[in-house]
Amino acid sequence: MALFSTLTLETLLPIFWETIAAMLSLWCVWLAAKNNVMNWPVAMVASVIYAYVFYQNRFYSETYLQILFFAFQTYGWWFWSELNPHKSEKTIQHMPSLFRIIIPIVFLAVYIIWLNVYLYFYPDAQQPFIDAFLTVLSITALWMQARRWVENWYLWILADLFYVPMFFIGNQYITSALYAVFVVLATKGLMMWRKEMTLQK
C-alpha cells in the first residue's frame, strides 16, 4: 500500500513524459542512421518534451541544449529536404581538414565560456561540469550531422558513453538506459554512413 500511495499524478507525470521523449529520441536516431530526412521532425518533438523533463530535474544545460537542438533540427530538416536547392550535392563526406583544427579550438573556448555562465546563473544545477561539457559536445556533433560529415558519429558515441552515468546518477534511469542504446545505434550509424560513402564513390 505504501508503494501505491507514492504513485501520484505528480510523480507519474514526469516519468510519462520522459518515456515518451525517450521513445521519440530512439526513433529519430534510428532514422538518422538510415539517412532518413524524417529524423528531424521526430527529433524536434522529442526536444520539446525533453526540455521540460530536464528542467524539472535541474539539468538546466540540457534544457538549453534541447532549445538549440530544435533550432539545429529545423536547419537540418531544411538542409536535407527538397527545399534546399543544392540538396543533390549534399552527400555524406569526411570533415574537411581545416575543420579538424578549428572545431577543437572553438569547442574548448565555448565550453569554458558556457561553464562559467552556467555556474553563475545555476548554482543548484546537477553535475554542471559534465553537463556543460556534454551540451557543447552534442551541439558540435549535431552541426556536423547536419553537414553530413561522417565524423559526427564519433562524437555521438563519446557523448552517449558519458550521458549514461550522468543521467543514472541524476535519477533519470529511463534516459540513462536510452543513452546506453544510443551507444549501439551511433556505432551502427557510423557503419551505415561509412558504407553509404563507399557506394557514393
GUZAFI-318910 format. One line per 10 residues: number of its first residue (from 0); for each residue x, y, z of C-alpha. Coordinates in steps of 0.02 Angstrom, whole numbers. Layout:
BEGIN
NUM	X Y Z | ...;
***
This chain:
BEGIN
0	0 0 0 | 142 119 41 | 212 94 -135 | 48 136 -220 | 18 285 -106 | 175 367 -177 | 117 344 -357 | 27 510 -377 | -1 610 -535 | 140 725 -481;
10	264 580 -477 | 198 486 -628 | 186 633 -750 | 374 664 -762 | 404 477 -790 | 269 476 -925 | 346 623 -1020 | 522 554 -1001 | 463 388 -1075 | 379 475 -1224;
20	533 582 -1255 | 647 431 -1244 | 543 333 -1370 | 542 478 -1494 | 729 504 -1471 | 762 321 -1504 | 658 329 -1663 | 743 487 -1728 | 918 416 -1703 | 870 259 -1799;
30	801 367 -1940 | 961 471 -1941 | 1066 313 -1951 | 963 263 -2104 | 995 438 -2177 | 807 471 -2175 | 753 654 -2178 | 607 618 -2059 | 730 603 -1915 | 724 792 -1899;
40	537 824 -1863 | 532 675 -1744 | 685 743 -1654 | 603 915 -1641 | 455 844 -1544 | 571 745 -1431 | 673 901 -1394 | 521 1000 -1337 | 469 862 -1216 | 645 834 -1152;
50	668 1020 -1120 | 528 1006 -993 | 595 844 -917 | 773 908 -895 | 718 1073 -821 | 614 984 -690 | 766 879 -642 | 889 1028 -635 | 988 978 -789 | 975 1157 -848;
60	1113 1147 -977 | 1022 1001 -1057 | 865 1107 -1060 | 954 1242 -1159 | 1030 1106 -1267 | 856 1049 -1317 | 812 1226 -1371 | 970 1234 -1477 | 933 1059 -1540 | 765 1121 -1601;
70	848 1262 -1699 | 980 1146 -1772 | 849 1015 -1813 | 749 1146 -1909 | 907 1187 -2007 | 947 1003 -2033 | 771 968 -2095 | 789 1107 -2225 | 966 1055 -2269 | 911 876 -2308;
80	745 923 -2389 | 690 960 -2567 | 678 1145 -2519 | 868 1153 -2519 | 919 1198 -2698 | 1086 1108 -2675 | 1014 953 -2594 | 1080 837 -2729 | 1257 892 -2690 | 1245 856 -2502;
90	1315 682 -2494 | 1398 600 -2345 | 1580 650 -2335 | 1728 667 -2219 | 1752 826 -2119 | 1867 948 -2213 | 2044 954 -2146 | 2032 1137 -2092 | 1887 1098 -1975 | 1990 964 -1887;
100	2092 1108 -1819 | 1955 1239 -1798 | 1825 1131 -1710 | 1931 1079 -1557 | 1986 1260 -1529 | 1809 1328 -1542 | 1743 1185 -1435 | 1863 1222 -1292 | 1827 1409 -1296 | 1638 1384 -1298;
110	1647 1256 -1157 | 1746 1371 -1042 | 1630 1518 -1075 | 1470 1417 -1057 | 1530 1329 -898 | 1566 1494 -811 | 1400 1569 -863 | 1309 1410 -812 | 1389 1402 -639 | 1347 1585 -609;
120	1163 1575 -653 | 1126 1397 -598 | 1222 1357 -437 | 1094 1220 -396 | 1120 1127 -561 | 1155 941 -561 | 1332 890 -614 | 1368 1058 -700 | 1544 1019 -764 | 1498 862 -861;
130	1326 931 -906 | 1403 1086 -987 | 1537 981 -1073 | 1409 862 -1149 | 1299 1007 -1204 | 1439 1083 -1307 | 1493 912 -1372 | 1316 871 -1427 | 1294 1037 -1517 | 1456 1006 -1610;
140	1401 830 -1659 | 1230 890 -1716 | 1303 1026 -1825 | 1421 900 -1904 | 1275 781 -1930 | 1177 918 -2018 | 1327 944 -2132 | 1329 755 -2163 | 1507 734 -2103 | 1532 552 -2055;
150	1640 600 -1904 | 1485 662 -1814 | 1455 483 -1757 | 1619 475 -1662 | 1564 625 -1558 | 1392 550 -1528 | 1470 387 -1467 | 1583 482 -1347 | 1439 591 -1284 | 1323 442 -1260;
160	1454 348 -1158 | 1462 495 -1036 | 1274 526 -1035 | 1237 352 -968 | 1317 377 -796 | 1269 561 -786 | 1084 526 -803 | 1093 370 -694 | 1170 471 -552 | 1039 605 -585;
170	897 478 -559 | 839 483 -740 | 850 296 -763 | 745 288 -922 | 855 417 -1007 | 1012 330 -944 | 953 168 -1023 | 908 262 -1182 | 1085 329 -1200 | 1155 155 -1174;
180	1053 104 -1327 | 1114 261 -1415 | 1294 199 -1400 | 1245 46 -1503 | 1140 146 -1626 | 1276 278 -1650 | 1401 140 -1686 | 1279 64 -1810 | 1251 237 -1886 | 1437 258 -1911;
190	1449 92 -2002 | 1298 131 -2110 | 1361 303 -2159 | 1534 235 -2200 | 1453 102 -2309 | 1348 233 -2398 | 1503 339 -2427 | 1583 189 -2514 | 1430 167 -2625 | 1433 352 -2672;
200	1606 336 -2749;
***
